[in-house]
């Protein structure tokens, strides 16, 4: 009898431990992120619709990220064109697994309204396109994570690196293309990441 009681207690404890170890539906999963995930950055950002988000709100999709400013007349239009070329090469059945993110290095000028206008003008309005801006310190922090250098050289101009970065759905950097961006290489990397997901 004592043995049966002990077995019952052990069984109850085992079931109880199993229930407690399973994550609850809708529970916060931040603690499960790798330490080098960009989703660990806690700054607030605004998208082109004026919605305030955290970077972790972008998790779950493969990200293609570039930092630009919308009044740029030299390098940024080329980077924007490259992002559009990259987007056009994705299989349409995979497009809901990909987020193309353009982050402003000029948050003072690039208000959500301005970003929205820019997205419409450049025909980058589908759900796969995200434009972001934040405070200057958050923008610099994000640029440092990407090893992207930028500097204000006049009231309206910036000098900056030309980098397109690809991230896994958990926010881990997969690859970067710098300078003369190889569009096909970015597309291949994204496709491989999407299929591994």
C-alpha positions in Angstrom: 0.0 0.0 0.0 2.8 2.3 0.9 4.5 1.5 -2.4 1.3 2.3 -4.4 1.0 5.7 -2.5 4.6 6.6 -3.3 4.1 5.7 -7.0 1.0 7.9 -7.2 2.8 10.8 -5.6 5.7 10.4 -8.0 3.4 10.3 -10.9 1.5 13.4 -9.8 4.8 15.3 -9.4 6.0 14.2 -12.8 2.8 15.4 -14.5 3.0 18.7 -12.5 6.6 19.3 -13.6 5.7 18.6 -17.2 2.8 21.1 -17.2 5.0 23.8 -15.6 7.8 23.3 -18.1 5.7 23.9 -21.2 5.5 27.5 -22.3 2.0 29.0 -22.1 0.3 30.1 -25.2 1.0 33.8 -26.0 3.7 33.9 -23.3 6.6 36.3 -23.9 9.5 34.4 -25.7 12.2 37.1 -25.5 14.2 35.0 -23.0 14.5 32.3 -25.7 16.3 34.6 -28.1 20.0 34.1 -28.8 22.1 36.7 -27.0 23.3 38.2 -30.4 19.8 38.7 -31.8 18.8 42.2 -32.9 15.5 41.6 -31.2 17.2 42.0 -27.8 17.5 45.7 -28.5 14.7 47.4 -26.5 14.4 50.8 -28.2 11.1 52.1 -29.5 10.6 52.6 -33.3 7.9 54.1 -35.4 6.8 52.6 -38.7 5.4 54.4 -41.8 1.9 54.1 -40.3 2.9 55.9 -37.2 2.7 52.8 -35.1 5.2 52.4 -32.2 6.9 49.0 -32.2 9.9 47.2 -30.8 12.3 45.4 -33.1 11.2 42.1 -31.6 7.8 42.7 -33.2 9.5 41.9 -36.5 10.6 38.4 -35.4 9.3 35.4 -37.2 10.2 36.5 -40.7 13.5 36.7 -42.6 14.6 40.3 -42.6 16.4 42.2 -45.4 17.6 45.5 -43.8 19.1 48.7 -45.2 19.8 52.1 -43.5 19.0 55.1 -45.7 17.6 58.6 -45.5 14.8 59.7 -47.8 16.2 63.1 -48.9 19.5 61.5 -50.1 20.2 62.1 -53.8 23.2 59.9 -54.3 23.7 56.4 -52.7 20.2 55.9 -51.1 18.3 55.9 -54.4 20.6 53.1 -55.6 20.1 51.2 -52.3 16.3 51.6 -52.6 16.4 50.4 -56.3 18.5 47.4 -55.1 15.9 46.6 -52.4 13.1 46.7 -55.0 15.1 44.4 -57.3 15.7 42.0 -54.4 12.0 42.0 -53.6 11.0 41.4 -57.2 13.1 38.2 -57.4 11.3 36.4 -54.5 8.9 33.7 -55.2 5.4 35.2 -54.4 4.5 32.1 -52.3 7.4 33.1 -49.9 6.7 36.8 -49.7 4.8 36.6 -46.5 7.8 35.0 -44.8 10.1 38.0 -45.7 10.2 41.6 -44.4 12.2 44.2 -46.3 13.1 46.9 -43.7 14.4 50.4 -44.5 15.7 52.2 -41.4 16.1 56.0 -41.5 19.4 57.6 -40.3 17.7 61.0 -40.4 14.8 60.6 -37.9 14.3 64.4 -37.6 13.3 64.7 -41.3 11.9 61.2 -41.8 8.7 61.4 -39.8 6.2 58.5 -40.2 4.2 60.8 -42.6 7.4 61.4 -44.7 8.2 57.7 -44.7 4.7 56.9 -45.8 4.9 59.4 -48.7 8.3 57.9 -49.7 6.9 54.4 -49.7 4.0 55.4 -51.9 6.2 57.4 -54.3 8.6 54.4 -54.6 5.8 51.8 -54.9 6.9 50.0 -51.7 3.6 49.7 -50.0 2.9 46.0 -49.6 2.9 44.3 -46.2 6.4 43.0 -47.0 7.8 46.6 -46.7 8.6 48.2 -43.4 10.0 51.7 -42.9 11.3 52.6 -39.5 12.6 55.6 -37.6 13.6 56.1 -34.0 15.5 58.5 -31.7 19.0 59.4 -32.7 20.6 57.2 -29.9 18.6 54.2 -30.9 19.4 54.7 -34.6 23.2 54.9 -33.7 22.9 51.8 -31.6 21.3 49.9 -34.5 23.9 51.2 -36.9 26.6 49.9 -34.6 25.1 46.5 -34.5 25.1 46.4 -38.4 28.7 47.9 -38.5 27.1 50.6 -40.5 28.9 54.0 -40.2 27.1 57.3 -40.9 27.9 61.0 -40.2 26.0 64.2 -40.8 28.1 66.3 -43.1 25.7 69.2 -43.6 22.2 70.2 -42.4 20.7 68.0 -45.1 23.4 65.4 -46.0 24.9 62.3 -44.5 28.0 60.3 -45.4 27.2 56.6 -44.8 28.1 53.0 -45.6 26.1 51.1 -48.1 25.2 47.8 -46.5 22.2 45.4 -47.0 22.0 42.9 -44.2 20.0 39.6 -44.0 18.7 38.3 -40.6 17.2 34.9 -39.7 13.6 35.0 -38.2 15.2 34.9 -34.7 17.2 38.1 -35.4 20.6 36.5 -36.0 22.7 38.1 -38.8 23.2 35.7 -41.7 25.1 37.9 -44.2 25.9 41.4 -45.4 26.5 42.8 -48.8 28.5 46.1 -48.9 29.3 48.6 -51.6 28.2 47.4 -55.0 25.4 45.2 -53.7 25.1 41.7 -55.4 21.3 41.4 -55.6 21.3 37.7 -56.6 23.6 36.8 -53.7 21.1 38.5 -51.2 18.2 36.7 -52.9 19.9 33.3 -52.6 20.8 33.9 -49.0 17.2 34.9 -48.2 15.7 31.9 -50.0 18.0 29.5 -48.1 17.0 31.1 -44.8 13.3 31.0 -45.7 13.5 27.3 -46.6 15.4 26.4 -43.4 12.8 28.1 -41.2 
